[in-house]
Amino acid sequence: KETTGETVINYVRFLRCDYAKRLLSSGKHTIAETGALAGFENASYFAATFKQYIGMTPREYLKQLHK
């Protein structure tokens, strides 16, 4: 917490979302596959957590990438 200013749980969630961004950017996986590969067991929890840390849902993130 002293290094990042975040709790361990919040930092791990951020890292999972950051990894999910890279997976989505690759275009090789669906949103559901990306959530599972990033360590989220539940698709709705993945979407909510992604939005909390990235500022948009995974679907919105994909749309932004394809503009």
C-alpha positions as a Markdown table, in Angstrom:
| # | Residue | x | y | z |
|---|---|---|---|---|
| 1 | Lys | 0.0 | 0.0 | 0.0 |
| 2 | Glu | 2.9 | 2.3 | 0.7 |
| 3 | Thr | 4.3 | 1.9 | -2.8 |
| 4 | Thr | 1.1 | 2.1 | -4.9 |
| 5 | Gly | -1.3 | 3.9 | -2.6 |
| 6 | Glu | -3.8 | 1.1 | -3.2 |
| 7 | Thr | -4.7 | -1.9 | -1.2 |
| 8 | Val | -3.4 | -5.2 | -2.5 |
| 9 | Ile | -6.9 | -6.3 | -3.6 |
| 10 | Asn | -7.4 | -3.0 | -5.6 |
| 11 | Tyr | -4.0 | -3.3 | -7.2 |
| 12 | Val | -4.6 | -6.9 | -8.3 |
| 13 | Arg | -8.0 | -5.9 | -9.8 |
| 14 | Phe | -6.3 | -3.0 | -11.6 |
| 15 | Leu | -3.6 | -5.4 | -13.0 |
| 16 | Arg | -6.3 | -7.8 | -14.1 |
| 17 | Cys | -8.2 | -5.0 | -15.9 |
| 18 | Asp | -5.0 | -3.8 | -17.5 |
| 19 | Tyr | -4.3 | -7.3 | -18.7 |
| 20 | Ala | -7.8 | -7.6 | -20.0 |
| 21 | Lys | -7.2 | -4.3 | -22.0 |
| 22 | Arg | -4.3 | -5.9 | -23.7 |
| 23 | Leu | -6.2 | -9.1 | -24.5 |
| 24 | Leu | -9.1 | -7.1 | -25.9 |
| 25 | Ser | -6.7 | -5.0 | -28.0 |
| 26 | Ser | -5.2 | -8.2 | -29.5 |
| 27 | Gly | -8.6 | -9.1 | -31.1 |
| 28 | Lys | -8.0 | -12.8 | -30.4 |
| 29 | His | -10.6 | -13.3 | -27.7 |
| 30 | Thr | -14.2 | -12.5 | -27.0 |
| 31 | Ile | -15.2 | -10.4 | -24.0 |
| 32 | Ala | -16.2 | -13.5 | -22.1 |
| 33 | Glu | -12.9 | -15.2 | -22.9 |
| 34 | Thr | -11.0 | -12.1 | -21.9 |
| 35 | Gly | -12.7 | -11.9 | -18.5 |
| 36 | Ala | -12.0 | -15.6 | -17.8 |
| 37 | Leu | -8.3 | -15.3 | -19.0 |
| 38 | Ala | -7.9 | -12.2 | -16.8 |
| 39 | Gly | -9.1 | -14.2 | -13.7 |
| 40 | Phe | -12.7 | -13.1 | -13.4 |
| 41 | Glu | -15.1 | -16.0 | -12.8 |
| 42 | Asn | -18.3 | -14.0 | -13.5 |
| 43 | Ala | -18.8 | -11.9 | -16.7 |
| 44 | Ser | -21.0 | -9.3 | -15.0 |
| 45 | Tyr | -18.4 | -8.8 | -12.3 |
| 46 | Phe | -15.7 | -8.5 | -15.0 |
| 47 | Ala | -17.7 | -5.8 | -16.8 |
| 48 | Ala | -18.4 | -3.9 | -13.6 |
| 49 | Thr | -14.8 | -4.1 | -12.4 |
| 50 | Phe | -13.4 | -3.1 | -15.8 |
| 51 | Lys | -15.7 | -0.1 | -15.9 |
| 52 | Gln | -14.6 | 0.9 | -12.3 |
| 53 | Tyr | -10.9 | 0.8 | -13.2 |
| 54 | Ile | -10.8 | 1.7 | -16.9 |
| 55 | Gly | -13.8 | 4.1 | -17.0 |
| 56 | Met | -15.8 | 2.2 | -19.6 |
| 57 | Thr | -17.2 | -1.3 | -20.1 |
| 58 | Pro | -15.2 | -3.9 | -22.1 |
| 59 | Arg | -17.7 | -3.5 | -25.0 |
| 60 | Glu | -17.3 | 0.3 | -25.0 |
| 61 | Tyr | -13.5 | -0.2 | -24.9 |
| 62 | Leu | -13.7 | -2.4 | -28.0 |
| 63 | Lys | -15.9 | 0.2 | -29.8 |
| 64 | Gln | -13.3 | 2.9 | -29.0 |
| 65 | Leu | -10.5 | 0.7 | -30.4 |
| 66 | His | -12.3 | 0.2 | -33.8 |
| 67 | Lys | -13.0 | 3.9 | -34.4 |
